[in-house]
């Protein structure tokens, strides 16, 4: 099993940033908003925005699990995620 941890810096509010430009696939992924953030973070695809994305307030997190029925099958490319 591979573990990867990274921080994505957003240069300005309202700017979409791709989490990772890679064809590497993940079975699950967790997004966490830093405690010190001054505003919400939005997680989604290439069209993510305040009106279209999963909102994370400072110190919130969300885990997305793509395994099918917990059977270690199912995955998505890392390149689909934006904040």
N, C-alpha and C positions, 0 to 999 in steps of 0.2 A: 504494500500500500504506500502511495506517495503522499507526502504532506507538503503543502506550500502555504506560506503566510506572507502577505504583502500589504502595503498601504498604497492607496490611490489618492493622489492629491488633485483636487479640483481647483484650477487657477482662479475661477470667478463663479459666483452663484449663477446658475442657469446654463453653465457649460457642461455638455455631455463629455464624459471621458470613458473610453473603453477600458475595462478592467485588465484584460490581457489579450493581445493580438496573437493568439496561438490556436492551433488545431487540436491541442491537447484536450482530452475529454475528461469530464468529472462525473462521478456518480452522485455526489452531493457537494454543496457549497454553503458556507455560512458568511453572511455579511454582518458587520458590526459597525455602528456609528460611534465614533470616539466620544468619550465623556466631555471633552473640552470643545466640541463643535458648538458653534453659535447658532446654528439653524439645523433644519431637517436635511437628511440625505435621502435621495430617491434612487431606488434600484430597479432596473428594468432592461429592456432591449435598446436598440439603436434609436428609438423614438422616446426614450425616457424623458419625463418632465414632471413638474409638480402636479400636473393634472393627469399624468399617465405614468404611474410607477408605484412601487411599494415604498411608503414613507417610513423612514427610521428616524426617530428623535434621538438626541444625544443619549448614549448608553443603551440604546435598543439594538436587538439583533434579530436576524431571521435566518433559518436554515431551510434550504431547498433540497429536497431529496428526490432524485430521478431514478432510483432503483425501483424495479417493478416488484411490488409485494415483498420488499426486503430480500429478494433472491439474488442480489448482487448483479442484476442485469439492468440495462438502461443507463444512458449517459447523454450528456450534451457537451458541445464544444465550449470552451472557456470564452471564445471570441464573441459569444452572443450577449455577454453581460456588460452593462454600462451603469455608471453612477452619475 
